[in-house]
Amino acid sequence: MKRLILSRGPEIDIQKCTRIAGGNKFELVLIAAQRARELRRQNPNERNNYTVESLLDLQANNLDPQEMLTKRINHVNKSTKKVDKAPRKKVL
């Protein structure tokens, strides 16, 4: 039997996190990034490794992957509103 190689140290199993995220590594990255942003907003003065913390939360099933993806989609939709590109007047 082939030995399972853990990445990012012995505490994070990326393969397990990928399975929890739906089997897609791209979605895993989106979920972990969204959770890391939330953690950074909650603790702005701390200098932690929020990416590792978000992966640990996902691995421990403390997160709902679909909820994180929904939050990501809502955030992207809000930030892509059209900007008025009318010519600016010169100010003297």
C-alpha positions in Angstrom: 0.0 0.0 0.0 1.3 3.4 -1.0 2.0 5.7 1.9 -0.1 8.9 1.9 2.0 12.0 1.7 0.6 15.0 3.5 1.3 18.5 2.2 1.7 21.7 4.2 3.0 19.8 7.2 1.5 16.8 9.0 -1.6 18.5 10.2 -3.3 19.2 6.8 -4.4 16.5 4.4 -5.0 18.3 1.1 -6.5 15.2 -0.4 -9.1 15.1 2.3 -9.8 18.8 2.0 -10.2 18.3 -1.8 -12.8 15.6 -1.2 -14.7 17.8 1.3 -14.7 20.7 -1.2 -16.3 18.5 -3.8 -13.3 16.9 -5.5 -12.1 20.0 -7.3 -8.9 21.6 -6.3 -9.9 24.9 -7.9 -13.0 25.0 -5.6 -10.8 24.1 -2.7 -8.6 27.2 -3.4 -11.7 29.4 -3.7 -13.2 28.1 -0.4 -9.9 28.4 1.5 -9.3 32.0 0.1 -12.8 33.1 1.1 -12.4 31.7 4.6 -9.0 33.2 5.0 -10.5 36.6 4.0 -13.2 36.2 6.7 -10.6 35.3 9.3 -8.4 38.3 8.4 -11.5 40.6 8.7 -12.3 39.2 12.1 -8.8 39.6 13.4 -7.2 42.5 11.6 -4.4 43.1 14.1 -3.1 39.6 14.2 -0.5 38.2 11.8 -1.5 34.6 11.5 -1.4 32.2 8.6 -5.1 32.5 7.7 -4.7 30.1 4.7 -3.6 27.3 6.9 -6.3 28.0 9.5 -8.9 28.0 6.8 -7.7 24.6 5.5 -7.7 23.2 9.0 -11.3 24.4 9.5 -12.3 22.7 6.2 -10.5 19.5 7.2 -12.3 19.4 10.6 -15.7 19.9 8.8 -16.2 23.2 10.6 -17.1 24.9 7.3 -19.9 24.4 4.8 -18.1 24.4 1.4 -21.3 25.4 -0.5 -21.9 28.3 1.8 -18.3 29.6 1.3 -18.7 29.3 -2.5 -22.0 31.2 -2.3 -20.4 34.0 -0.3 -17.6 34.2 -2.9 -20.1 34.4 -5.8 -22.1 37.1 -4.0 -18.9 39.1 -3.3 -17.8 38.9 -6.9 -21.3 40.0 -8.1 -21.2 43.1 -5.8 -17.7 44.1 -6.9 -18.4 43.9 -10.7 -21.0 46.7 -10.9 -20.6 49.0 -13.9 -18.7 52.2 -13.3 -19.8 55.4 -14.9 -17.1 56.4 -17.4 -18.3 59.9 -18.2 -15.5 62.3 -19.2 -14.2 64.3 -16.3 -14.3 68.1 -16.2 -11.1 70.0 -15.6 -10.9 71.6 -12.3 -9.1 75.0 -12.1 
